[in-house]
Amino acid sequence: MPTFYMTIGVSGCGKTTWAMNQPNIQPRLVLDSDAIREELYGNWADQSHNAQVFDEMYRRTVEGMKRGIDDIYYVATNLSMKRRIQLLERLRKMFPQYIYECRVFIRTLDTLFAQNDKREHRVSSYVIGRQMTQFQLPVENEGWDNISYDIERASYDYCFDILQRIEEFGSQDNPHHTLTLSDHLDACQALMIQLADDGTEIAQKPVSYH
């Protein structure tokens, strides 16, 4: 089935590399916000036209879906839950035949700084630090059919710190819940580390859309 892929992650985490190195199934479309900034305004780092850049990203996404392109990659940081939900709601109404997936990239600051130094388009350490504080992990009820993770082993603590800062989890008032949300996250973190130490594959986590 045709699939819309969104990348989620801080600058320098490998989003564009991942999208460009996916199997070359035709037809496919890769939309990169930095590339569109450079195309439209001559400067990939120019943040003064973000509204216009993402309007163009949206326009090209819709155009690609109307043409029936099988794989569409929407490459940007996409850190805001609110903005992701708004985009998915608009796309799902028009193109319910598509599968909607996101790929989440979690890296430590040391790794991000090292990878950033190797990029042709580098951003400042301040920008990376600011993005780390703005990162909201995706959850199922945003509208995803599948969520998958590319998590650096050393960054699990950071990953769960992000998760605990997400405000909209819905009601936790459920007779089947025996732990608080915080205690549940701590238990999940311990399990992830145990699975990783045992060599168990945990990078892919499919979810269902309701």
N, C-alpha and C positions, 0 to 999 in steps of 0.2 A: 504494500500500500504506500501511497505517497506520504512523505514524512517531513515535518518541519522540525529542525533542530535548533535549539538556542544554547549558546555557551554562557556560562556564569562563572566569573572569576576575576581576580585582580589583574591589573596590567602586568604582563611578563610571566603569566602562569602557563602559557602554552596553548591558548584557545585557538589562535589562527593556525598554528602549526598542526594541531589536531584536525581542524576542519579541512585544511588543504591536503592532508595526507589520508583522508578517508578514501575507500575504494571508489574509483572513478566510474560510478554508475551513471549512465546518461539517460535522460538529461539531468543535470544537477546545477545548482546555483549557490555560490558562496558570496554573501553580502557582509563586508567588513566595514565597521564604522570608521576606522582610521583611513582605510583606502577611499571611502566616499568623501571624507573631509578633504583629503588631498586632491581628489578629482574635482570637487566643487569649488574649493577655496585655496588650493595650492599649498596647504599646510596641514599635515595629518594631526598636528598637536593643537590646532586652533579650536578651543572650546567655546568660542563666542557665538558659534552658529549651531549649537547642539540641536535646537528645536528643528531647524531646517534639515540637518543631517538625518535625524531619526524620522522625520516626515518622509524623506527620500528612501530611507531603509524600508519603511512601511509600504510606500508606493511600489517599490520594486518587488517586495515580498508578495503583495497582492497580485501584481502583474504576473509574477512567476507561477502563482497558484492558479490563476485563470488560464494560463498556458498549460497547466497540468504537469509542471516539472516535478519529477519524482522526489528528489532530495533537495531541500532548501536549508542552507546553513545561515543562521542569523548571529553573526559574530560581533559581540561587544561585551563590556563588563557585565551589564544586566544585573546589577547588584540590588536593585530596589524591588521588593515584592509587589508593591502597589503598581509600579509600571509594568511589571511582567503580567500581572493579572489583567490590567487594562488591555494590553496587546492581545493576550490569548482570548479574551472575551470577544474582541472584535473579529479576530481571525476565525474562531470556531463558528460564529454565527454565519459567516460567509462561506466557509470551507470545512464543513463537518466531516468530509471524507478523508481529511488528512489525519495522520497520527502526530501528536505533539509531544516531543521529547526534549529534555534538557540534559546537558552534560556539565557537571559541576567540578571545578578545578580548585583544590585546596593545597596551598603550599606554605611553608614557613617563610618568614621575612628574609632569612639568609638566602634561601633558594631564589626567592623573587628578586632580590638585589643582584644575585649572581647572574640569573638569566636576563635580567634587564640590561646588564652591562654588555651582553653579547648581542642585543637587538640592534637592528638598524635604526628603529624608532624608539629611543629611550625616553623614559619619563623620569621625573625627579623622585628622590626618596620620599619627599613630603607627600607627593601624590599617591604613591603606593601605600604609605602609612594611613593616609586619609581614607583610601578605598577599603583598607582592612577594617576600619571602624564602621564603615557603611554596609558591609557585606551582610546580606540576609539570605540564609540558605533557603532553597525552595521547599515547599511542602505540597503534598498531594492535592489539597483543595484549591490550589492556585489554578488547576485545570490541566495538569499534566497527565498524559497516558503512561509515560515512563520517565523515571529519574535515574541517572547513572552518575557515578562518582569516580573521579581520578584524584585520589587522596595520597599525598606524601605521608609515609609512615610517621615521620616526626611531627606532623602537624595535627594529630588527633586532638590534642588539648585545645588548640586554637579552634578547630572545627566545632567542638562542643561549646566553647565559649560563645561562638557566633549563634549557635542554635538556642542558647539560653537567652539571647537578646532579642529573639523574634517575639513580637508582641501578640500577634494574632494566631493563637493555636485553637481557638474555640473553647467550649466549656470542658473543664476537667472534672465536673461534678457527675461522676459515674460510679454506680455501686460495684462495678467490676475493677475499678482502679484501686490497687492496694498500696501504691506508692505515690508520693507527690511527683509533680512533673520534674522537679530538680533531681530527686532521687532516682527517677526512671532514667533520666539522661545520664547520670553517673553510672548506673548499671549497664546501660547501652555502651558507654565508653569502655568500661572494663571488658565487656564481651568482645567489642571490636578489637581491642588490643590482644586479647587471648586468641581470637581467631587468626589474627595476623601472625602472632608468634607460632601458631600451629601450622601456618602455611595455607590457611583456608582462603579461597578467593572471596573478597568482599567488595570489589570495585563496582560491580553491577548490582543495582537494586531496583527491579521493576516495581511499579506501583500501578494501581488501577484508577481510572478517572470515573468519578461518580457525578 
